[in-house]
Amino acid sequence: MGTDNQRAPTWSPGGKWLVYRNVECQLGETCAIHKLDLLTGQEFTVPGSEGLGTARWSPDGQFIAALIPVEHQVLVFDVAKQNWRKFAYGVNGNDLVWSSDSQFLYASRPSGDEPEILRISANGAKIETAIDIRSFTALSGRIETWFTLAPHSSIIFLREITGNEIYSLSYIDK
């Protein structure tokens, strides 16, 4: 799989492909989204993906979402049409997660006055706050910008604290 490090691969729905971004690529300016055929071992660069990161394949297989980290933008690649379109702006986190039905893409905006997780409709027409995370960022310890979705689309965060305590938090979405 190439000569440089890979990060955060995402399976295609049928399990034939992986997409990922290479890491430690900034110095050589070789950052891009790569697609690996697991049957043949062939590796391809997704067209137009130079400079993108955090590749996430939609569960229905129609799209690959990625970030332009410097510009805080989300792009979506239409697998059938083989083209990218701008999807959302102001995303300063480093992770993306599709809902299990591919109807929404979730993105983080953990920095700034109103840290939140965004929910973006699959067509990009509606962007809304899924969760306002200001209350989480006020807690002791460190809230990571990483998040994921449970199968029923509740949001899971990573909270790092010292000690050996177990906490259960209930968060009621508006």
C-alpha positions as CSV (number, residue, x, y, z in Angstrom):
1,M,0.0,0.0,0.0
2,G,2.2,2.8,-1.2
3,T,5.4,4.1,0.4
4,D,4.0,6.5,3.0
5,N,1.8,6.1,6.0
6,Q,-1.9,5.7,5.7
7,R,-4.6,7.0,8.1
8,A,-8.2,6.3,8.9
9,P,-9.3,4.0,6.1
10,T,-12.9,3.7,5.3
11,W,-14.5,0.6,3.7
12,S,-16.6,0.7,0.6
13,P,-20.1,-0.8,1.3
14,G,-19.3,-4.0,-0.6
15,G,-15.9,-4.4,1.1
16,K,-14.0,-4.4,-2.2
17,W,-12.3,-1.1,-1.7
18,L,-10.7,1.1,1.0
19,V,-10.2,4.9,0.8
20,Y,-7.7,6.7,2.9
21,R,-5.5,9.7,3.1
22,N,-1.8,9.4,3.3
23,V,-0.1,11.1,6.3
24,E,3.2,12.8,6.7
25,C,2.6,14.1,3.1
26,Q,2.8,17.8,3.7
27,L,6.5,18.1,3.2
28,G,6.4,16.3,-0.2
29,E,3.1,17.9,-1.0
30,T,1.7,14.5,-1.9
31,C,-1.5,14.6,0.2
32,A,-4.4,13.0,-1.5
33,I,-7.2,10.5,-1.1
34,H,-6.3,7.1,-2.3
35,K,-8.5,4.1,-3.2
36,L,-7.2,0.6,-2.7
37,D,-8.6,-2.4,-4.6
38,L,-8.4,-5.2,-1.9
39,L,-8.7,-8.0,-4.5
40,T,-5.8,-6.8,-6.8
41,G,-3.8,-4.6,-4.4
42,Q,-3.9,-1.8,-7.0
43,E,-3.9,1.7,-5.6
44,F,-5.4,4.7,-7.3
45,T,-5.5,8.4,-6.4
46,V,-9.1,9.7,-6.4
47,P,-9.2,12.3,-9.2
48,G,-9.0,15.9,-7.9
49,S,-8.3,14.8,-4.3
50,E,-4.9,16.4,-4.0
51,G,-4.6,18.3,-0.7
52,L,-7.7,16.7,0.8
53,G,-7.9,14.6,4.0
54,T,-10.2,12.5,6.2
55,A,-11.9,10.4,3.5
56,R,-15.2,8.9,4.4
57,W,-17.2,6.6,2.1
58,S,-21.0,6.9,2.5
59,P,-22.7,3.6,3.5
60,D,-24.8,3.6,0.3
61,G,-21.5,3.8,-1.7
62,Q,-22.6,6.9,-3.7
63,F,-20.2,9.4,-2.2
64,I,-16.8,10.0,-0.6
65,A,-16.6,13.0,1.8
66,A,-13.3,14.7,2.5
67,L,-12.0,17.8,4.1
68,I,-9.9,20.7,2.8
69,P,-8.2,21.3,6.2
70,V,-6.7,24.7,5.4
71,E,-9.9,26.2,4.0
72,H,-12.2,24.5,6.6
73,Q,-14.4,23.1,3.8
74,V,-16.1,19.7,3.2
75,L,-16.2,18.3,-0.3
76,V,-18.2,15.3,-1.6
77,F,-17.0,13.1,-4.4
78,D,-19.8,11.6,-6.5
79,V,-18.5,8.1,-7.3
80,A,-20.7,7.6,-10.4
81,K,-20.0,11.0,-11.9
82,Q,-16.4,11.1,-10.8
83,N,-16.5,14.8,-9.6
84,W,-16.2,16.8,-6.4
85,R,-18.6,19.5,-5.2
86,K,-18.3,21.9,-2.3
87,F,-20.6,20.8,0.5
88,A,-20.0,22.9,3.6
89,Y,-17.8,25.7,5.0
90,G,-16.5,26.6,8.4
91,V,-15.7,23.0,9.5
92,N,-12.5,23.3,11.6
93,G,-12.5,19.8,13.1
94,N,-10.8,16.8,11.5
95,D,-13.4,14.1,11.3
96,L,-16.5,13.3,9.2
97,V,-19.1,10.6,9.8
98,W,-22.0,9.5,7.6
99,S,-25.3,8.4,9.1
100,S,-26.0,4.7,8.6
101,D,-28.7,5.6,6.0
102,S,-26.4,8.0,4.1
103,Q,-29.0,10.8,4.5
104,F,-26.7,13.0,6.6
105,L,-23.0,13.8,7.0
106,Y,-21.8,14.9,10.4
107,A,-18.8,17.2,10.8
108,S,-17.2,18.9,13.8
109,R,-16.6,22.5,14.5
110,P,-14.9,22.2,17.9
111,S,-13.1,25.6,17.9
112,G,-14.5,29.1,18.2
113,D,-17.3,30.7,20.2
114,E,-19.9,28.1,19.4
115,P,-18.3,24.6,19.3
116,E,-20.7,22.1,17.7
117,I,-21.3,19.0,15.6
118,L,-23.0,19.9,12.3
119,R,-25.5,17.7,10.5
120,I,-25.5,18.3,6.7
121,S,-28.2,16.8,4.5
122,A,-27.0,14.4,1.8
123,N,-27.7,17.0,-0.9
124,G,-25.9,19.7,1.1
125,A,-29.0,21.9,1.1
126,K,-29.5,22.0,4.9
127,I,-26.8,22.5,7.5
128,E,-27.9,22.5,11.1
129,T,-26.5,22.1,14.6
130,A,-26.7,18.4,15.7
131,I,-25.2,19.1,19.1
132,D,-24.0,22.3,20.7
133,I,-20.9,21.0,22.5
134,R,-20.2,24.1,24.7
135,S,-21.3,22.3,27.8
136,F,-19.0,19.4,27.0
137,T,-16.0,21.7,26.5
138,A,-16.6,23.3,29.9
139,L,-16.1,19.9,31.7
140,S,-12.8,19.1,33.3
141,G,-10.4,17.0,31.3
142,R,-10.0,17.2,27.6
143,I,-12.7,16.7,25.0
144,E,-11.2,15.3,21.8
145,T,-12.5,16.6,18.5
146,W,-12.9,12.9,17.4
147,F,-16.5,11.7,17.4
148,T,-18.5,8.9,15.8
149,L,-22.1,7.8,15.5
150,A,-23.8,4.9,17.2
151,P,-26.0,2.8,14.8
152,H,-29.1,4.8,15.8
153,S,-27.2,8.1,15.1
154,S,-26.5,9.2,18.6
155,I,-23.1,11.0,18.8
156,I,-20.2,9.5,20.7
157,F,-17.3,11.6,22.0
158,L,-14.0,10.8,23.5
159,R,-13.3,12.6,26.8
160,E,-9.8,12.2,28.4
161,I,-9.5,12.6,32.1
162,T,-7.0,11.2,34.6
163,G,-8.2,8.7,37.2
164,N,-10.2,5.5,37.2
165,E,-13.7,6.7,37.2
166,I,-16.6,5.7,35.0
167,Y,-19.2,8.3,33.9
168,S,-22.5,8.1,32.1
169,L,-23.7,11.2,30.4
170,S,-27.2,11.6,29.0
171,Y,-27.5,14.4,26.5
172,I,-30.9,15.4,25.2
173,D,-30.8,16.6,21.6
174,K,-33.0,19.6,20.9
